[in-house]
């Protein structure tokens, strides 16, 4: 009998601490964004890379979304190169393109076509690793456990974001950064780089820099810059009219969203960071809004988002030139305080999971000051 797919050993407390080190390892036992629901079509089989592992994301014709390791345990062909089939007594299964082995969406082998009747073999004892998956607010999330040998139901659900309004996402842009997720997260929350990296006439420049003071408070698995009026040198907000108030939130493992309210209208700008490998992270920016001006401004907003992503991506490539030499990084208060909080959150998450206790948010309410 061929044994089930081999899986990695449970990380020890020391190993978890190492995985929590900056620029190394990943946050585990949590949900990662992988796709918009509308991009996972019925009968589709799509290969993703998630935390260095190949993951098949698919949807049955009946509408069920599933996730499994994208490697057939027979001869290692990608299951995503196969097709979704339906055989009598099996239901819908994923058929490997190499030898036709068929697997149910939960990863259990349903059939091995090469077997003959008198060969005593039990296909159902063979399993491909499956991952818990959720659809929420038009997005697909995959749960990545710390111990894949002990598949258990997740102990918390994916985040629910405020301001998902207006009948689906209005604008979606994405880009791969050649960086570990930690560097991508810190770059995303960095408040001081804007005047130097993003020098658009409609945004701000180093010549418009002034001191800012923003209040922060802890939130579930993260923290938030509490609701406030946008900075006067952020010209793009002015097109919304009225008196916009914005709140910016970060949550592990890599979600940042800005929720803007203008009277009864809303804009949500959500950024999801999905680690593909140790040195590649996908940044997906998704916008929802029921504000009338959004449809008019969308083409210009798209140009701005693409410009920002390209500028940030270019800076990541420059930063990589220095990171090749593994230098010590000098973080200062208050401009880098959010980066420090992220590292504290990551360490506490790993420690709480290793010790089997509730997560204790290390972030305390504070007012941070910087110039930008």
Steps between C-alpha positions, in 0.01 A plus 500: 500500500637839407506717814308826518674817394782581743467821701736718699546453873332729754713809561640524852467816708858594408429442132188714519704779658748476213215512249385821667837669437479795263539405136479127572216250516131575487205556730321165524160384628333785320319606182664626181321667212547305176242624247180688436197271493412618151839378373441143623263372234300176504707197393816710513835368623759768570849461641617744768813512709437569867777514763729304271246224430305436178128530571214415266197728534188369328124512496267210431213539259276492807673818622729363774842668525785278617877512546752217490870442447564522129708183474369155411654254753546240224755663268493866611310644203311822583135418562412843361610371157218245512126547481185482710297188419190330636480120514214282632525457877793742534350844461722772360871419512828646378656267242879502469618556144778236526331172600144608573508460877193678636475698823198642678506870598593396856819337367392135536586276205181373338643275228816362337400403142797267442384256772332178394219334691697246701774741614441573868575868524314764695518835317316678781802450724695739277449868567623826355536771759188718505464846649199660669358765270242774551315738270423831666403839356583385148847372592656155544720435804714193574597389851865394534554282811822476698467120509358364173505145642220589739231665288262674735226754452632858519445665837415838347344626178645729231477873569182686413573839349282812539379683195462206258218678317389595152433157347844344478858622467526809281873484435762227542873526428782270603876466468767254613777648713832320522500518878420300812157590634657673803675756281182544296292559814746750647521684169121512482456659843801734475364857535820685409590374152208655312648845424813340355366190322155621394545845351180551304359851466163378628644340813779678683871579477792561730430874464161457669630303797378595844476345844217257567364351819269196476335297773530121486330226698509118507254304288438129444836347400631846418454872546330803347566865435172620647251690288622846405479765229748430217818707493465834324788418263328182374328664205334185365251493788356835392316350201272317746357833614329549834702434813661155458611309807737207463616212717799281406529150647763227486439136592715187495616331289497776237184709457486878493185693426394861489132562565385846393160641589352807330160549658308180425734398215803278541825403333701196603856455375621153601852369448561127539854363518536138393842338551582275207848403616781626721578779255180565306180664626186589307346836588131518403316830532119486495259794512130515581283811508143624476616860450381645169837660426679165509375386158607829345842500667568125455719531186719759673506299822611192304788696350597619847485153653713353221749786533524448877552125461772549239676761713485278809616201294794699368597601852479136613745407224737773615463390862585143398841625387578584860318205657727259311766587758270426797551835675353589838196724449467818704139580591413824678204633694245623405513454124594132531283420801243318288777278364604422856140419593478262206805312621359485854166372368673233296709381796202495736289305251769231465553486877130480587446215253803310632378540859138419420362822647301801384675767298586809708525807279830676585391833345403775744312822415742769389528822302779487242665804343700528180553722197373410155 
